[in-house]
């Protein structure tokens, strides 16, 4: 049975790019017959950049509510907070001692910021090792990742290999990346990749009036209302096409090409499409935000299941390293 594992950081509320690029595909994968999914909230990883504890708690709640709003089955699968399973950090320390310094120094997550070393904390430097522990604790063999995370997964395999060589057997299962080539980059309101760091994201859970303000800010050119417009170069159209039916998308394209249709009209259509498409997820999300006790119970049930499996792996690792079971 394929065991799938993925994590999403609690460094902010999930936005449209996260939902279309990771959350919905992850849930669809979990629903395939025979698949067993382990999905966790990577709140320890968020500490490399987010130090505000109260804000982290709010984001953890938002991330959990989002997964549930889109239908993740927590009875069939395992869903938990990384920080509530201490085996993550215990295994990370053991694996740190099998990880060569040059491997971490070559990690993209470090190299991208290495010109300003004063801004790099040790957690960011050893980030790939904690990520390896996240994966290897649960004997996961399928890891859905974007192309930008493929290097970290290869590092996880290398670290596991080093430990297994010492053990003389495959104690840690070697994971394989699953990169969905069909997934496109979701454009943000400025045309760049939608990202919290670019402040160009669309939060679909905002109240309608606030969501409308965000959509109004989507960048467009200065083509007059009466003139035809190129739909393929327009951000609003690109976002609409990701969400609307083929028939509605074709009608929107005709409106652009015909002229007499302004970007304000297109943005209003996008707003209505978001509200219609995500009406049920918005309702469920708001329910859990207002009923955090139920959310907490779901997470705790997942953490019991996660700890049982993680504990088995840690026992084997401890025995090999001479720390007892």
C-alpha positions, 0 to 999 in steps of 0.5 A, a space after each residue: 500500500 503506497 504511504 504518502 506523506 506531505 506537510 504544509 507550513 503554518 507560516 500564514 493562512 493558506 492562499 489560493 496558490 496553496 489550495 490549487 497547488 498542494 491541498 486539493 491535489 494532495 486530497 485527491 491523491 489520498 482518495 485514490 483506492 489503496 493509498 494511505 496518507 500522512 498529512 501534517 502541519 509543519 509548525 516546527 519548520 515555521 519557527 525558522 522565520 516566524 517567532 510570534 507564538 500566538 500568531 503561529 497558533 492562529 496559523 496552525 488553526 487556519 491550516 488545519 481548518 483549510 484541509 478539513 474544509 476541502 474534505 481531507 478524511 482524517 478517519 481514513 488517514 493521519 493528520 497531526 501537528 508536527 510539534 506534538 510528536 516529539 519523535 520528529 526532533 529526536 530523529 532529527 538530532 540523530 540524523 544531524 549526526 549522519 549529515 555532512 556539513 557540505 550537503 547542508 551548505 549546498 542546500 538551496 534553502 540555505 544558499 539563497 540566503 547565505 550572502 547575509 549569514 547574520 540572517 541565517 539561523 541554525 534552524 534554517 541551516 539544518 532545515 533539510 534534516 528535520 524535513 528528512 526526519 519528518 519523512 523517514 519517521 513514517 516509512 513514507 514511500 511517496 512524497 508529493 513535492 514541487 520541483 523546488 523541493 526535489 533536492 531536499 528529498 534527495 538529501 533525505 534519501 542520502 541521509 537514510 542511506 548513510 544510517 542504513 549502511 551503519 545498521 546493515 539493513 533498511 531501517 529507514 525506508 527510502 522515499 521517492 518524489 512524486 512531481 506532478 508535471 501538470 501542476 502550473 504555477 498559480 499567478 499572484 495579483 502582480 503576475 509573479 508566482 502567488 506567494 506570501 513572501 511577495 504579498 500577492 496572494 488571494 485569501 479565499 476565506 476573507 469576508 466578501 468585501 475584503 476579498 473584493 478589495 484584493 481582487 480589485 488590486 490585480 494588475 491589468 494593462 490600460 486597454 480601454 473598455 471598448 477595445 478587444 483585449 488579450 485574455 492569455 496575457 491578463 492575470 484576472 483571466 488566467 485565474 478565472 480559467 483555473 476555477 471556472 467551467 470550460 463553458 464559462 471560461 470560453 464565454 469570458 474569452 469571447 468577452 475579452 476578444 469582442 471588446 466592450 468588456 472591461 477589466 472591472 467586469 472580469 474582476 467582478 466575474 472572478 470574485 463571483 466565481 471564487 465565492 461560488 466555487 468555494 462556497 462550501 469550503 468557506 462555510 466549513 472553514 468558518 465553522 472550524 474557526 469558530 469551533 476550535 474545540 472540535 478541531 483540537 480533538 481531530 488533531 489530537 486523535 491524529 497525533 496519537 496515531 502518528 506517535 504510535 508509528 513514529 515511536 516504532 521507528 525511533 525504537 529501531 533507531 535508538 537500538 541501532 545507536 546504543 540508546 536502548 529502545 
